[in-house]
Amino acid sequence: MPDRPKPLILCLAIAAAISGCVQTRALAAASGNWSRRRSVAAFAKSSVTYTKLIWSAEFDGRAGTPPSSSKWIHDVGDYGAGAGEQETYTDSATTAALDGRGHLAIVARRQIPSGSPGQVRSYSSARLETQGLFSVKYGLIEARMKIPAGAGLWPAFWMLGNDITTVGWPACGEIDVMETNGSKPFTVYGTLHGPSGSAAYEIPHTVRSATALASGFHTYGVRWTPTAVTWLLDGKPYATVSSADLAPGQAWVFNQPFHLVLDLAVGGTWAGPPSAATHFPAKLLVDWVRVYQ
């Protein structure tokens, strides 16, 4: 498994990733990528079954216990400057700890505004990664979570290619298992990011839940094969992108190990600012994360 990158390298790489996500989202929508999806019938014909549990993170323990250091690292710092985010990620138990009820709570809190000019942050939160501890190449990757409600909240469960420290983003590839935008409480976003020459491409998809996502726990997942990624909500597939779907110049870089990322961002050009009605502390509750092959 790869060593954890130096903080500066990771900071630059992830900042570029988030900045790139926001910039390319508009481009993708304009070019028609937003509507590109394969049918569920196509998924059923080509799906691979992954049933052997190879890794899991369960969150039983006393309230206030930090997440296991054998499974997760804290990625700390002021990321997402290019995307206008307003949080600072910390390694404090006040932003990531077990809740004593079988969940991991990632908590966004108001804080005294701090940071350098142009990067003042008014909230604290947490980003957890498995880099250097666990990575996976193909499989069923799922997390059962309850997202917080409120404008300006941006919870995400995603994956980055392990070679991000050598090739950077977007060449490393990114699989967004799920993102939600607090101002759109019924919508789940699943997205692929990769390189297209010296630029980036983005292929996003959405699915609308019958109920507000913050009203209960849901299972968010991807089924990843050598030639395709399929997104699932509560076990039901809603979109697939295959290597054959890529446009000329877009590279399929999803044939290497990826590590997992969980975070709760605040604000930004995509999620928008929190409103007066957004409640803080805001909690992303994670029941479990499981990987099958």
Rosetta blueprint (number, residue, H / E / L):
1 M L
2 P L
3 D L
4 R L
5 P L
6 K L
7 P H
8 L H
9 I H
10 L H
11 C H
12 L H
13 A H
14 I H
15 A H
16 A H
17 A H
18 I H
19 S H
20 G H
21 C H
22 V H
23 Q H
24 T H
25 R H
26 A H
27 L H
28 A H
29 A H
30 A H
31 S H
32 G L
33 N H
34 W H
35 S H
36 R L
37 R L
38 R L
39 S L
40 V H
41 A H
42 A H
43 F H
44 A H
45 K H
46 S H
47 S L
48 V L
49 T L
50 Y L
51 T L
52 K L
53 L E
54 I E
55 W E
56 S E
57 A E
58 E E
59 F L
60 D L
61 G L
62 R L
63 A L
64 G L
65 T L
66 P L
67 P L
68 S L
69 S L
70 S L
71 K L
72 W L
73 I E
74 H E
75 D L
76 V L
77 G E
78 D L
79 Y L
80 G L
81 A H
82 G H
83 A H
84 G L
85 E E
86 Q L
87 E E
88 T E
89 Y E
90 T L
91 D L
92 S L
93 A L
94 T L
95 T L
96 A E
97 A E
98 L E
99 D L
100 G L
101 R L
102 G L
103 H L
104 L E
105 A E
106 I E
107 V E
108 A E
109 R E
110 R E
111 Q E
112 I E
113 P E
114 S E
115 G L
116 S L
117 P L
118 G L
119 Q L
120 V L
121 R E
122 S E
123 Y E
124 S E
125 S E
126 A L
127 R E
128 L E
129 E E
130 T L
131 Q L
132 G L
133 L L
134 F L
135 S L
136 V E
137 K L
138 Y L
139 G E
140 L E
141 I E
142 E E
143 A E
144 R E
145 M E
146 K E
147 I L
148 P L
149 A L
150 G L
151 A L
152 G L
153 L E
154 W E
155 P E
156 A E
157 F E
158 W E
159 M E
160 L E
161 G E
162 N L
163 D L
164 I H
165 T H
166 T H
167 V H
168 G L
169 W L
170 P L
171 A L
172 C L
173 G L
174 E E
175 I E
176 D E
177 V E
178 M E
179 E E
180 T L
181 N L
182 G L
183 S L
184 K L
185 P L
186 F L
187 T E
188 V E
189 Y E
190 G E
191 T E
192 L E
193 H E
194 G E
195 P E
196 S E
197 G L
198 S L
199 A E
200 A E
201 Y E
202 E E
203 I E
204 P E
205 H E
206 T E
207 V E
208 R E
209 S L
210 A L
211 T L
212 A L
213 L H
214 A H
215 S H
216 G L
217 F L
218 H E
219 T E
220 Y E
221 G E
222 V E
223 R E
224 W E
225 T E
226 P L
227 T L
228 A E
229 V E
230 T E
231 W E
232 L E
233 L E
234 D L
235 G L
236 K E
237 P E
238 Y E
239 A E
240 T E
241 V E
242 S E
243 S H
244 A H
245 D H
246 L L
247 A L
248 P L
249 G L
250 Q E
251 A L
252 W L
253 V L
254 F L
255 N L
256 Q L
257 P L
258 F E
259 H E
260 L E
261 V E
262 L E
263 D E
264 L E
265 A E
266 V E
267 G E
268 G L
269 T L
270 W L
271 A L
272 G L
273 P L
274 P L
275 S L
276 A L
277 A L
278 T L
279 H L
280 F L
281 P L
282 A E
283 K E
284 L E
285 L E
286 V E
287 D E
288 W E
289 V E
290 R E
291 V E
292 Y E
293 Q L
